[in-house]
């Protein structure tokens, strides 16, 4: 083809390129960002946006007034603080942290629709840093609670709260680790805590940690000062149990056996050999001196699989079984030590915490 013929075809080729983005019998031009990568980012964004929109209407800003003693002239002093919480029943029950509302004589709740309502304390449990308060308002949007036993490391985690008073702030990250232990402000170890790198700041305490499907999987509770990406939430299964007991009794009277523990998977061969109903158990990582566990003969490294004939799949199960009805009652604890299955007699005591 001569130069004149090539020049004649240029307008047609330009029109084809502008309409189709490619040239017939020629290479397809690549965009700067691969389509698959763009779709992945869009999917991540959609998941966060969808979960936040689903849960945010139920997230409450909590402001409290606590007594701070008296001035030299005898006038009462007040201390103001606050945090976050979330409505978990349509009749106005709100779950939050104990340290947010403990010893407060005035509690004020702000909802996303602009309402500001007084609240009163149903009960709090410093040992797990959880509390339930109630607002008197009908037809409040409530969250859907998930199952923290099904969490997997690496899955999406979304934190919603009111850091530094900025209402309804959303941060996102992943579940960084499971089965952590965290000391509550009461001094008791909280077991089976969820670690996340979703950013938390003062004011996030008591807010929900949410999965990609918009279900609450934890109650945000703490960060490590000076560290980045080390944030913690109480597993929602623990929160369900604590909330139910607070609603029934206003407090939790506990039995305890004196171990520090975490949930761990069991080897499939052991599960099959002993015909265990669960594929996880509770590993003892510490035994308190003179405790029921030490008297019964439990050692560090033992795997608890049942208590009183009831299967124990995790720390949450152990907490649920160690109720006030177990105090002073001899019961059987089933455990694995190396590859041997043992049955020991143990007498739980009432927790002093």
C-alpha positions as CSV (number, residue, x, y, z in Angstrom):
1,X,0.0,0.0,0.0
2,X,1.4,3.4,-0.9
3,X,1.5,6.5,1.4
4,X,-1.7,8.0,-0.2
5,X,-3.7,4.8,0.5
6,X,-2.5,4.7,4.2
7,X,-3.5,8.3,4.7
8,X,-6.9,7.6,3.2
9,X,-7.5,4.9,5.8
10,X,-6.5,6.9,8.9
11,X,-9.9,8.5,9.6
12,X,-11.6,5.1,9.5
13,X,-9.0,3.6,11.8
14,X,-9.4,6.5,14.2
15,X,-13.2,6.1,14.2
16,X,-12.9,2.3,14.9
17,X,-10.5,3.0,17.8
18,X,-12.7,5.6,19.4
19,X,-15.8,3.4,19.2
20,X,-14.3,0.1,20.2
21,X,-11.1,0.8,22.0
22,X,-9.1,-1.5,19.7
23,X,-7.9,-1.8,16.1
24,X,-9.1,-4.6,13.8
25,X,-6.3,-7.1,13.4
26,X,-4.2,-5.2,15.9
27,X,-3.3,-5.5,19.6
28,X,-5.8,-4.6,22.3
29,X,-4.7,-1.7,24.3
30,X,-4.3,-2.3,28.1
31,X,-5.7,0.0,30.7
32,X,-3.4,1.2,33.5
33,X,-5.3,-0.8,36.1
34,X,-6.3,-4.5,35.4
35,X,-10.0,-5.1,35.4
36,X,-9.7,-7.9,38.0
37,X,-8.0,-5.6,40.4
38,X,-10.6,-2.9,39.9
39,X,-13.4,-5.4,40.6
40,X,-11.6,-6.6,43.7
41,X,-11.4,-3.1,45.2
42,X,-15.0,-2.4,44.3
43,X,-16.0,-5.6,46.1
44,X,-14.1,-4.7,49.2
45,X,-15.7,-1.3,49.2
46,X,-19.2,-2.6,48.7
47,X,-18.7,-5.0,51.6
48,X,-17.6,-2.3,54.0
49,X,-20.3,0.1,52.8
50,X,-23.1,-2.5,53.0
51,X,-22.1,-3.6,56.5
52,X,-21.8,-0.1,57.8
53,X,-25.1,1.0,56.4
54,X,-26.8,-2.0,58.0
55,X,-25.3,-1.6,61.5
56,X,-24.8,2.2,61.8
57,X,-28.5,3.0,62.6
58,X,-28.2,0.9,65.8
59,X,-24.9,2.4,67.0
60,X,-25.3,4.7,70.1
61,X,-23.1,7.4,71.4
62,X,-23.1,7.1,75.2
63,X,-22.3,10.0,77.6
64,X,-22.0,9.5,81.3
65,X,-21.6,11.5,84.5
66,X,-19.8,9.9,87.4
67,X,-19.1,11.1,90.9
68,X,-15.5,12.4,91.4
69,X,-15.7,13.0,95.2
70,X,-16.1,16.3,96.8
71,X,-14.2,19.6,96.7
72,X,-12.7,21.2,99.8
73,X,-15.8,23.3,100.3
74,X,-17.9,20.1,100.3
75,X,-19.4,20.6,96.8
76,X,-19.8,17.3,94.9
77,X,-17.4,16.9,92.0
78,X,-18.5,15.3,88.7
79,X,-16.5,13.5,86.0
80,X,-17.8,13.2,82.5
81,X,-16.9,10.5,80.0
82,X,-18.5,8.3,77.4
83,X,-18.1,5.7,74.7
84,X,-20.1,3.7,72.3
85,X,-22.8,1.0,72.4
86,X,-25.2,-0.7,70.1
87,X,-28.9,-1.6,70.3
88,X,-29.4,-5.4,70.2
89,X,-33.2,-5.7,70.9
90,X,-36.0,-3.6,69.4
91,X,-37.2,-2.6,72.8
92,X,-34.1,-0.6,73.5
93,X,-31.5,-2.8,75.2
94,X,-28.0,-1.5,74.5
95,X,-24.7,-3.5,74.9
96,X,-21.6,-1.6,75.8
97,X,-18.4,-1.8,78.0
98,X,-18.6,-1.9,81.7
99,X,-15.8,0.6,82.0
100,X,-18.0,3.1,80.0
101,X,-20.9,3.1,82.4
102,X,-19.6,1.7,85.7
103,X,-20.6,3.9,88.7
104,X,-22.4,6.4,86.5
105,X,-25.3,8.2,88.0
106,X,-26.4,9.7,84.7
107,X,-26.4,8.1,81.3
108,X,-27.4,9.8,78.1
109,X,-27.7,8.0,74.8
110,X,-27.6,9.7,71.3
111,X,-29.0,7.7,68.4
112,X,-28.2,8.3,64.7
113,X,-31.7,9.6,64.0
114,X,-30.9,12.6,66.3
115,X,-32.8,11.5,69.4
116,X,-31.1,12.0,72.7
117,X,-32.6,9.7,75.4
118,X,-31.8,9.0,79.1
119,X,-30.8,5.4,79.9
120,X,-30.5,3.3,83.0
121,X,-28.2,0.5,83.9
122,X,-29.5,-3.0,83.8
123,X,-26.3,-4.5,85.0
124,X,-22.6,-4.6,84.3
125,X,-19.8,-7.2,84.6
126,X,-16.3,-5.8,85.2
127,X,-14.8,-9.2,84.8
128,X,-15.7,-9.3,81.1
129,X,-15.9,-5.5,80.7
130,X,-19.5,-5.8,79.4
131,X,-22.7,-4.0,80.5
132,X,-26.3,-3.7,79.4
133,X,-28.3,-0.4,79.6
134,X,-31.9,0.3,78.5
135,X,-33.4,3.3,76.7
136,X,-37.1,3.8,76.9
137,X,-38.0,4.1,73.2
138,X,-40.2,1.8,71.1
139,X,-39.2,0.4,67.7
140,X,-35.4,1.0,67.9
141,X,-33.3,-0.4,65.1
142,X,-31.4,-3.4,66.4
143,X,-28.3,-5.2,65.1
144,X,-28.1,-8.9,64.2
145,X,-25.7,-10.8,66.3
146,X,-23.3,-13.3,64.7
147,X,-21.2,-16.2,66.0
148,X,-17.7,-15.5,67.1
149,X,-17.0,-19.3,67.2
150,X,-17.0,-19.3,63.4
151,X,-14.5,-16.5,63.0
152,X,-11.4,-17.0,60.9
153,X,-8.1,-15.2,61.0
154,X,-7.9,-12.8,58.0
155,X,-11.6,-12.2,57.5
156,X,-12.9,-8.7,57.1
157,X,-13.6,-6.8,60.4
158,X,-15.4,-3.4,60.6
159,X,-15.4,-1.3,63.7
160,X,-18.1,1.4,64.2
161,X,-18.1,3.9,67.1
162,X,-17.6,7.4,68.3
163,X,-13.9,8.0,68.7
164,X,-13.1,11.3,70.4
165,X,-16.7,12.3,70.1
166,X,-16.8,12.0,66.3
167,X,-20.1,10.2,65.8
168,X,-20.5,7.0,63.7
169,X,-17.0,6.6,62.5
170,X,-16.2,3.5,60.5
171,X,-12.8,1.8,60.3
172,X,-12.0,-1.5,58.6
173,X,-9.3,-4.2,58.8
174,X,-9.1,-7.9,59.4
175,X,-9.4,-10.4,62.3
176,X,-5.7,-10.5,63.2
177,X,-5.8,-13.4,65.8
178,X,-8.2,-15.4,67.8
179,X,-8.1,-16.8,71.4
180,X,-6.2,-13.9,72.9
181,X,-6.4,-13.2,76.6
182,X,-6.8,-9.7,77.9
183,X,-6.8,-8.4,81.5
184,X,-9.9,-6.4,82.3
185,X,-9.8,-3.3,84.4
186,X,-11.1,-5.4,87.3
187,X,-7.9,-7.5,87.1
188,X,-9.5,-10.7,85.8
189,X,-8.3,-12.2,82.6
190,X,-10.8,-12.1,79.7
191,X,-10.3,-15.2,77.6
192,X,-11.1,-15.8,73.9
193,X,-10.7,-12.2,72.9
194,X,-10.7,-11.2,69.2
195,X,-7.7,-9.2,68.0
196,X,-8.1,-6.9,65.0
197,X,-6.2,-4.2,63.2
198,X,-9.4,-2.1,62.5
199,X,-8.4,1.2,64.1
200,X,-9.9,1.9,67.6
201,X,-9.5,5.1,69.6
202,X,-10.9,6.4,72.9
203,X,-14.7,6.6,72.4
204,X,-14.8,3.4,70.3
205,X,-15.2,1.4,73.5
206,X,-18.4,-0.6,73.6
207,X,-19.1,-0.2,69.8
208,X,-19.7,-3.2,67.5
209,X,-17.1,-5.1,65.6
210,X,-18.9,-6.3,62.4
211,X,-18.4,-9.0,59.8
212,X,-18.8,-8.4,56.0
213,X,-22.4,-9.6,56.2
214,X,-23.4,-7.0,58.7
215,X,-23.5,-9.2,61.8
216,X,-21.9,-8.1,65.1
217,X,-19.0,-10.4,66.0
218,X,-17.5,-8.6,68.9
219,X,-17.7,-5.7,71.3
220,X,-14.7,-3.3,70.9
221,X,-13.0,-2.9,74.2
222,X,-9.3,-1.9,74.2
223,X,-6.1,-0.9,72.4
224,X,-2.5,-1.1,73.5
225,X,-1.2,2.4,74.0
226,X,1.7,3.2,71.8
227,X,1.1,0.3,69.4
228,X,-0.4,0.4,66.0
229,X,-2.9,-2.2,64.7
230,X,-3.3,-4.0,68.1
231,X,-7.0,-3.6,69.0
232,X,-9.3,-6.0,70.8
233,X,-12.9,-7.0,71.1
234,X,-14.9,-9.3,73.3
235,X,-16.3,-12.2,71.3
236,X,-20.0,-11.8,70.7
237,X,-20.7,-15.3,72.0
238,X,-19.3,-14.2,75.4
239,X,-21.4,-11.0,75.2
240,X,-24.6,-13.0,74.5
241,X,-24.1,-15.1,77.6
242,X,-23.2,-12.2,79.9
243,X,-26.1,-10.1,78.6
244,X,-28.6,-12.9,79.3
245,X,-27.4,-13.3,82.9
246,X,-27.4,-9.5,83.5
247,X,-31.0,-9.4,82.2
248,X,-32.0,-12.2,84.6
249,X,-30.1,-11.2,87.7
250,X,-28.5,-7.8,87.2
251,X,-25.1,-9.4,87.9
252,X,-23.2,-12.6,87.3
253,X,-22.4,-15.0,90.2
254,X,-19.7,-17.2,88.8
255,X,-18.0,-20.5,89.7
256,X,-14.3,-20.7,88.8
257,X,-11.8,-23.5,88.6
258,X,-8.6,-21.3,88.4
259,X,-7.2,-21.7,84.9
260,X,-6.1,-19.4,82.2
261,X,-7.1,-20.9,78.9
262,X,-7.7,-20.5,75.2
263,X,-9.7,-22.3,72.5
264,X,-7.6,-24.5,70.2
265,X,-8.4,-27.1,67.4
266,X,-8.0,-30.8,68.2
267,X,-6.1,-33.2,66.0
268,X,-8.5,-35.0,63.8
269,X,-7.1,-38.4,64.7
270,X,-7.7,-37.7,68.4
271,X,-11.3,-36.6,67.6
272,X,-12.0,-39.8,65.7
273,X,-10.1,-42.1,68.2
274,X,-12.1,-40.8,71.2
275,X,-15.3,-40.1,69.2
276,X,-15.4,-36.5,70.5
277,X,-18.5,-34.4,69.5
278,X,-16.4,-31.3,68.9
279,X,-13.3,-30.6,66.9
280,X,-12.0,-27.9,69.3
281,X,-11.3,-27.8,73.0
282,X,-9.8,-25.6,75.8
283,X,-6.1,-25.6,76.4
284,X,-4.9,-24.8,79.9
285,X,-2.1,-22.2,79.6
286,X,-1.9,-21.5,83.4
287,X,-3.1,-22.9,86.7
288,X,-3.6,-20.7,89.8
289,X,-2.0,-21.9,93.0
290,X,-4.4,-23.5,95.6
291,X,-7.2,-23.3,93.0
292,X,-9.8,-26.1,92.3
293,X,-7.9,-26.9,89.1
294,X,-4.6,-27.4,90.9
295,X,-6.3,-29.5,93.6
296,X,-7.9,-31.6,90.9
297,X,-4.6,-32.2,89.2
298,X,-4.9,-30.1,86.1
299,X,-1.6,-29.2,84.4
300,X,-0.5,-26.6,81.9
301,X,-1.0,-28.0,78.4
302,X,-4.0,-30.1,79.3
303,X,-6.9,-30.0,76.9
304,X,-10.4,-29.8,78.5
305,X,-13.1,-31.4,76.3
306,X,-16.0,-31.7,78.7
307,X,-17.3,-30.6,82.1
308,X,-20.0,-32.4,84.0
309,X,-20.8,-34.5,80.9
310,X,-21.3,-31.5,78.7
311,X,-18.9,-31.0,75.7
312,X,-16.6,-28.0,75.9
313,X,-15.7,-26.7,72.5
314,X,-14.1,-23.5,73.7
315,X,-13.6,-21.0,76.5
316,X,-17.2,-19.6,75.9
317,X,-18.6,-23.1,76.6
318,X,-16.5,-23.3,79.8
319,X,-17.8,-19.9,81.0
320,X,-21.4,-20.9,80.3
321,X,-21.0,-24.1,82.3
322,X,-19.3,-22.5,85.3
323,X,-22.5,-20.9,86.7
324,X,-23.6,-20.3,90.2
325,X,-25.2,-23.8,90.3
326,X,-21.7,-25.4,90.0
327,X,-20.4,-23.7,93.2
328,X,-19.3,-26.3,95.7
329,X,-20.6,-29.2,93.7
330,X,-18.2,-32.0,92.8
331,X,-18.2,-32.6,89.0
332,X,-16.2,-34.5,86.5
333,X,-13.8,-32.7,84.1
334,X,-12.7,-34.6,81.0
335,X,-9.4,-33.8,79.5
336,X,-6.7,-34.9,77.1
337,X,-3.1,-35.1,78.4
338,X,-0.8,-35.8,75.4
339,X,-2.7,-38.7,73.8
340,X,-4.4,-40.0,77.0
341,X,-8.0,-39.2,78.0
342,X,-8.4,-38.5,81.7
343,X,-11.4,-37.9,84.0
344,X,-10.8,-35.9,87.1
345,X,-13.1,-34.8,90.0
346,X,-13.2,-31.0,90.5
347,X,-15.1,-28.8,92.9
348,X,-15.6,-25.3,91.5
349,X,-15.6,-22.4,93.9
350,X,-17.4,-19.1,93.8
351,X,-15.4,-16.4,92.1
352,X,-14.5,-13.5,94.3
353,X,-14.2,-11.1,91.4
